[in-house]
Amino acid sequence: MAAYVALVRKDLQIFFGDRRAVILTLAVPIAIASFFGAIFSGAGGGGNSEPAKIAVIVVDDDRSSISTAIVAGMQKDSALEVSAAPLDHARAAVQNGTTAVAVVIPSGFGGAAGRAFLAGGERPEIGVLFDPSRAAEVSMVRGMLTGHVMEAVGQEMFSGVQGRAFVDEALANIDAIDVPSEQRETLRTLLQSVQRFNQTGGVSGTQGLMTVPYSVKENAVTSGTGVAYNSYAHAFAGMGVQFLFFAGIDLGMGILLERERGLWKRFRSAPVSRFTMLGARAMSGTLLTLLTLLVSFGFAMAVFGVRIQGSIAGFALVALACSIMAATFGLLVSALGRTAAATRRVATLAVLIMVMLGGAWVPSFIFPAWLQKVTVVIPARWAVDGLDAMTWRGLGLQAALMPALVMLLFSVIFGVLTLWKFRWDEA
């Protein structure tokens, strides 16, 4: 036990003896997390930041009442920033990345859409030019466009001048429609009713007859009242986990450097067993990574208003499990590595992949469906989810148990692999 305590004290003294290393270790995750938190501060409704709108260019080559109504509806949409431009300009804007989507309404669209709406005619096409790197925004615009087109076409058919002409035309050609006679007569009755309605003057005022039959009331859902999303909480969770793993890599590099310097021979002559040495490094690594995480969150709480909205005990449990996992990961790096320089590069790449797939950098919902299922075996995902649950999600202790248990399971796996691969006699 005396040797174990001495080894832990030695690691802590070495760490705190280098002031520059201490400052960088604590300051870098704080700086990067602050940057990411500021970028995404408008995405969740926190603060006064307004969410970014999707830039859309509309090319209206039809200039009909229907196409004009579509453009007007899109311009009123709070999620879109709509501008009009010629086709060449729109294509160039999408190509150089300044605009996500360009919607092209071709000439004759209004007439063809009205005929298709009333009598099942050939459906016209709306062109959509999009930036392939912004597929999520394209899907959103496509859904919004559908609603605006249906509202504009339906309103014109039941209330507009052009719609009256389409109804008269459809009634004149109804016998040519290839449908069963009973359905044809039903359609004739419907069109005649619409015709009589239009002859009475249609709908007066600015509110059309055919509109989207609902509105959306948005509510950000957390565990209860007074619990609001704070983008800095998620940013500090993600960056905190990333730099815990980096600290684990530094722990492993320290062990490899000690081997290269011949210190292992001195430990064996002490004598100090490999279990004592590895256990001491695991303890010192856990303490240092836990300190890094707590200092980062302490800064976030003092400067950015991050709060532990859930269970304080749960937060402590998740933080401790994260630190143990990072420390045992560092031991595994030392057991698998041969030289410090080469091992650091490979381990850094592994950490970057883990934290990216774990949702520390970007939301995991943008990944392909198969990849989202794979992330369940990524330890960083459980760490980030656990810290999120205890901070801005405001969940109770039970929500911390599964992430903590999974991370401790990873710690056991890392530890077993370390004991299996570690070669004490290589020095």
Buried (B, 14 or more C-beta within 10 A) or exposed (E): EEBBEBBBEEBBEEBEEEEEEBEEBBEBBBEBBBEBBBEBBBBBBBBEBEEEEBBBBBBBBBEBBBBBBBBEBBBEBEBBBBBEBEBEBBBBBBEEEEBBBBBBBBBEBBBBBBBBBBBEBEEBEBEBBBBEEBEEBBEBBBEBBEBBBBBBBBBBBBBBEBBBEBBEBBBEEBEEBEEEEEEBEEBBEEBEEBBEBBEEEBBEEEEBEBBEEEEEEEEEEBBEEEBBBBBBBBBBBBBBBBBBBBBBBBBBBBBBEBBEEEBBEEBBEEEBBBEBBBBBBBBBBBBBBBBBBBBBBBBBBEEBEBBBBBBEEBBBBBBBBBBBBBBBBBBBBBBBBEEBEEBBEEBBEBBBEBBBBBBBBEEBEEBEEEEBEEBEEBBBBBBBBBBBBBBBBBBBBEBBBEBBEBBBBBBEBBBEBBEEEBEBEEB
